[in-house]
Amino acid sequence: MCPRPTFTSCLKPVSMIAAAVLLAACQIAPQYSDPGAAILPTLPSNLVAPIHSKSVPDIRPIQSEMQVTDQSGHGVNNLWQRLRKGFAIVPLDGKAAERMAIHERWYRDRPEHLERVFTRAQLYLFDIVEATEQSGLPLEIALLPAVESAFMPTATSSAAADGLWQFIAPTARRYDRKVHLFLDQRRDVRAATRAALRYLQDLRLRYGGDMQLALAAYNCGEGCVDEHIRRAKARGLQGRFEDLDLNRETANYVPRLLALTKLVAEGVDSNRMSPLGLPPMQNAPYFSAVPIRRDIDVSRAAELYGLSLQEFKALNPQHKKPVIVATAREEVLVPIDRANAFAEALLNIHGPMSTWTTVVVNQPTLPSVLASRHGTSTKTLQEVNGIKPEHLIKTGSTVLVPRNSTAGEITSAVSEAAVINTTPIVVSMKVTVRRGESWKHLVARMNAQGLRVTANMIQTYNPKLRLRAGPMTIRIPAIAQATAT
């Protein structure tokens, strides 16, 4: 029986390194002068440094009460064994196989990197394997988040991809995942997994069952792969993955995944996982889903089942605000041994479980004014709503504010349509002063264009400005400009 991980053994300070890992997953450095030779990924030093005992605490064993079977119906108590049985992607050939060999050596030389990645994966991998089996896809796919995000659900790339599976927002919405002010389901561990698997199923069908091409398209898009297949066939080739002259990132994407799966297969077959950096992986669920019927503060949800905020967010990173909106049909993931107690605790709470609600501002508003109106500090209001210092809230913005006794739950219509727009409190604008024009005439002309300024206002914000004919840049309060919009 594999030991069951605790939260503290799986959590790392990922907020500071998430972006670095994602960028590293997409960057590669040439290793040979031959432009057709294999090329190797470059990872930051903080991921390849030796792991010390303080950074990866011992995993506390917990005996599972659940017997899990694989697709053949036989009991398997090691998730690595279950994965190994489901590997089915055709081996690479040609230059792609050479690139795979380079990636394999890279992984083999850095077991500490794999240990970090798969220690994090202990929270999520069972659920991903279950969903991948149900989708009918080969189980190599369950390891794709190791390549995409290093199993960090809050990882973000420079191309605005997000989550374990690195969806961009348009693709997420195409597969019915919500991305709005309150929620980003690209970071939802279960929802993103199921969307990614649907996408890969569609790609496999598009490419006649060829998972190598499907994976390449997952990385660079269908249009990219279709065009390179067309070019390959124009050269008399079959249009297989190894025939395509893809960009460096995509050309290494499939070899990198298959190099990793080869190491997993080797570790399982030889029963030597630890030297490769692959920690024990129990073939049993780590978490269970509990539906949320009323709005609840994220901090209160964490408190109800005895977790720190960081621990709660490791399983529920999709919530962008300090409140979980119940009308979004949300569920929270909780460690399976605490799920029943958490569900019961929710039922025993009477009255509001959230201290937040929303308001829509009907005119340009200073955060300090809104904060005072709702009994909170300007700093809190700005932090909760992502408002930069010295910025004004524009008309029509939905702002999260402390909830009073008369406020109701946040509706799905509000949460899904919510936007917040701000502008600097003082803005610069260009004007052209006409010959012989006075401040009075300039102000009248500006106000005729929809602004609300006075000569005194302009002189207050531009004390050294002297009126002269020609183009000038002047500073005005943003509220005077926002009123016009």
N, C-alpha and C positions, 0 to 999 in steps of 0.2 A: 504494500500500500504506500503510495507516495504521500509525503507530508503535505498538509494543507497550508497555504500561505496565510500570513496575517497581513493586515493593511500596511503596517510599518515596514514589513520586509519587502513590500512591492513598491512603495511610494519613494520617489526621488524628488529633489528640488527641480522639477521639470520646467517650471515657468521661465527660468533663465536660459535653459539650453534647448528648449523645444525648437525655436526657429533655427538654431545652429544645426541641430540634427537633420531637420528637413532640408536645409540648403545642402548639407553634406551628402544627403542621399541623392541629390540631383547633380552634384559636382564630381567631375572625374579628372584625373591628371594623367597625361601621357607617360607611359613607362618605357616605350621603345621608340626608336627613330622611325621605324617603319609605320607609315600612317595607317596601314591596315592591321597592325598588330593589336593585341588586346590592350585595354586600358583599365585603369584601376581606380576605384572610388577613393576620395580623400575624406577622412573624418577628422573632426577637431580633436585636439590633444586631450580634452577633458573626457572624451569617450574611450580613448585607447590607453589611458593611464591605468596602472594596476589597481584592482579593487581591493580596498582595505576592509577589515572587519567592521569598522564603524560605518562605512557607506553602504554595506549590504549586511544587515543584521541577520542572525540565525533565524531560520523559519521555524515557527512553533508548530509541531505536528498536531493535527486534529484528525481523529479517525472519522472517516465518512460513513454515514449510515446508508448510503445509496449505492446500489449495484447498477452500473451502467453497461449496456451492451452496445457493440458496434453494429454496422449494417448487416453483418452475417448472423447476428443474434447471440454471439459468444461474449461472455463477460470479459472485459478488458479494464484493468485497474490502473493502467499507465497511459496517459494521453499521448505520449510520444509513440507508443506502439499502435495506437488507434490511427494516428496521423500516417504512420508509415504504411499501414495496410491500404490507405486510400490514395497513395501517390500513383498518378496515372498519366502525367504529361509526357509526351514523346521526347526522348533525349535530343539535345541540340546537335547540329552538325556544322562542319566548316569553321569559318571564322567565329561564329557564335559560340561554338564549343571551346575554342581557344580563349575567348573572353570569359566564359564560364570557369575555366581552369584558373585563370588569374584571380577571379573573385573568390573561388574556393580557397586558394592559398591565402588570400587576404583574411578571410574569416578564420581559417585554421590558425593563423598566426596571432589572432586577437580574441582568444576565448573570453577575456574580460569584457569585451564589447557585447558578445552574445549573452553573457551572464546578466548584464544590466538590462538588455532588451527583454530577455525572456523571464527575468524576475518580475518586471512590470507586466508581462503577458500573462502571468499566473492569475490575474484578476479576470481576464477577458477570454482567454484562448478556448476554454471548454465551450462557451456559448458560441464562439465563432465556428468551431469544428462541428457542433451540432447543426448550425444553420447551413454550413457548407455541405454537409452530408445530405440534408433535406433538399438542397437545391440541385443535387445531382452533379455538382461540379467536382473535379478532382481535388483532393485535400491539400495539394500544394498551395491552393488559393488561400487556405486558412493562415498561411505564413506570410501572406502579402503585406499585412500591416508592419511586419518587421522591416521590410524594405521601404514602405511608404512613410512611416512615421516613427519607427523604432518603438511601436506600441505605446505611443503617447497620444491620448485622445485630444489634447489641446494643442498639438503641433500645428504650426501654420507656416506655409511656404511663402516665398517672395511673389509667387504667382497667385496668391490669395486662395490657395487650396487649404483645406482645414480638416482636422480630425484624424482618426485612425486610418481611414481609407483615402484621405486627401481629395475630397470632393471640392470642386469649385462650385460657387452658388448656383449657376444656371443648370449644371448637371444634377445637383441635389434637388432642385425644384422639378426637374424633368422626371425624377423618380419619387415625387410626392414628399420630399423632405422639406420641412419648414425652416426658413431662415428669415428672422425678423428681429425687432428690437429686444424682445424678451427671450427668444429661443433660437438656438442654432443646432438643428438636428444632424448636421454633419459631425458634431461632437457627441451625439447620442450613441452610446456603445452599441445598442441593439438595433436601433433604427438605421444607422449608417451602414452597419454590417449587412442588413437585409437589402438595402438599396444597392450597395456595391455588388452583391451577389446577383441581383436582378440585372444590373448593367452587364456584368460578365456573362450571364446566361444569354442576353441579347447579342453580345459580341461573339460568343461562341457560335450562335446560330448564323450570324452574318457571315462568318468565315468558315462555314461548313464543318464545324466541330474542331477546328484547329485552335487549340488553346494558346499556342505561342503567338499567333497573330492576334487573338483576342486580348491577350495581356499587353501586347505592344500598343493596340488601340486604346486600352484603358489608360496607358501612359500618355500617348500623344494625340489621341482622338481618331475617330473612324476615317475622317477625311485624309488625315496624314497617312495612315496605313493604306487606304484605297489608292491614293496617288502613287505610293511607292510600289505597290503591287502592279499597277498599270505600267510603270516604268520598267520594272523587272521583266514583265512579260514582253514588253517591246524589245528587250534585249535577248529574247529567246529563252528566258528562265521560267521556272514554274510559278514563282511568286510566293515561295515559302519564306519563313522568317529570315533564314540565313541568306536568302537572295536579295533582301531589301537593303538599300543604301540609306539607312535611317540616321537621324541625328544621334550624336554621341550618347545622350542621356537614354534615349529609347533603345538604342543598340545594346546598351549595357543593362537595361532594366530586366529583361527576361533572363539573361545569363546570371544576374545577381540573385534573383529568386531561386533559380534552379541550382545554383551553387549552394545556397543555404539548405535547400531540401536534400541535396546529396549528403551534406554533413549530418543532417538529422537521420537520414536513412542509415548512414554508416554507424552513427552512435547507437541506434536501436539494434542494428544487426550484430554489432560487436558487444553490446551491453556496456559501452563505455561512453556515457553521456557527459560526465563531469569534466574530463580532460578537454572536451570541445567547448566547454562553457555553458552547457545546457542543463539547467537546474531541474529537479524533480517536478513533474507536472501531473497532478492528480486527475484522473478521468471521472470527475464529478463536478457538478455546478458549484460555482463560488457564490453566486448571487441569485436572488429571486426578485421578481417585479411586483410591486405593491401599487395599486391604483390610488390616485389622489383625487378626492371628491370635493375638497374645498381648497381655496388658496392657502398656502402655507409658506412661511419664511424658510428660506434655505437653512438658516442657522438653527431654527427650531426643529426642522426635520432631522438634521444631523444630531441634535441633542436627544431626540426621542429614542434613537437607537444607539446612543453612547459613542458617537464618533466625532472626531474633530472635523472642522469645516474642510480641511484639506482631504481627509479621508472620504468624506461624503462626496466631494467634487471629483474624486478619482473615479467613482462609479456614475456620477451624474454631472458631467462637465458641460452639458448643453445649455444650462440655465445661465443667461447673461445678466440677470438682475437678482437682487436678494430675495425674490419671491418666486414661487412656483405657481403658475396660473392653472387652476384646476379645469377651467372650461376648455383648455387645449387638449383635454383627455390625456393628461400626463400621467406617467407612472414613475416611481422612483425605484432604483435598484438598491437593494440592501443585502448584506451578507445573509446567506440562506439560513444560518442558525439563529438569526434575529428577526426574520421576516414576520413570523406569526406575532411576536411581541410588538413589533412596530405597527402592524395592522390593527391589533387590539388597542394600542395606545391612541391611534387616530380616532377610533370609534368612541373612546371615552372622553374625548375633548369636546366640550360644548362651547359654542361661541366662536368668534373669529380666531383663526390660527395664523393670520398674516397681519402685519403692522403697516402694510403698504397699500396704496391705491394710486389711481392716476387722475390727473387733471389735464385739460387741453387749454393752453393759454390763448386768449382771444386778442392779444395785442403784444407788441414787443415788451419783454419783461426782464428786469434785472434778476439774476438768481438770488441776490440778497433780499429783494422784495418778496419773491415767492417763498423763500425759506422762512422769512419772518411771518408771513401769512399762515404757514402751516406748522409753525412751532418747531422748526429744526434749524440747524446751523447751515450757513452758506456752504461751508466745506463739505458737509454730508450730502447736501443736495447736488453739488457739483460732482462729487465722486460717484454717487449712485447713478447719475444720469450721463456721466461721461462729458460733462461741460467743462471746457477749458477755462482757466482763470481769465478775467477781463473779457468775457464773452457775454453776449446778450442772447436770451432765448427768443426765437422768432415766432411770429404768429402761426397758430395751427400746430405747434409742437405738443406732443404728449409727454408729460413729465411725471415721473414717479415721485410721490410725496407721502408723508406719514398719513396713515389711515385714521380717521376719527370714528366716533361711535355710530354715525349715520351712514357712512360709506359702505357700499356693497362690494361684492366680488368683482374682480376685473373680468370683463367679458372677452370672449374669443375675438369678437369683432374689433374691440379696442386693441387687444394685444397684437393681432395680426396686421392691423393697419397702422399701428403706431409708428411715428417718425419723430425725431427731434432734430431741429435745425438751429444752429447758433451763428452768430456773427460777432466779430470783434466789437467791443463797446465803442471804440473810436476807429473810424475807417478813413482812408484817404480816397479822394476823388479828384478827377481832373476837370477843370472848368476853363472856358475861354472868356476872358474879360474883353469887352468891347471898348474901343477908344472913347474916352470921355465918360465912361460908365462909373456911377458911384456905388458904394456898398448897398445902398437902398435899392437901386435898380437891379444889381446883381442878385440880391436876395429874392426880389420879386420874380425874377426870371427862373431862379432855381426852384422856388415854390410852385411856379406854374408847371414845372415838370414832375410834381408830385412829392417833393421834399417838404420838410417842415423845419426851416431854419430861420434864424434871425441874425441881423448884423452883429448883435452883441454875442451871440453864440459863436459865430465864426471868429470874431476877435478874441474870445476867451480861449478857444482851442488852437488858435494860430496867433499868439501874441506878437511874434516878430514879423508877421506877414504885412507887406505893403501892397496896396492895390495898384496894379499897372496893367496896361493893355497887353493882351496875348495870353498864351496858355499858362495856367497856374495849377499847382496841386495844393489842395486845402484839406484839413482834417475836420471832420464833423462827428458828432455822436452817432453811433450806429442806430439809435432809436429814431433819429430824424430820417435816416435812409430807409430803415425797416418799415416805417409807417407807410412809405410809398408802395411797398410790395405786399 
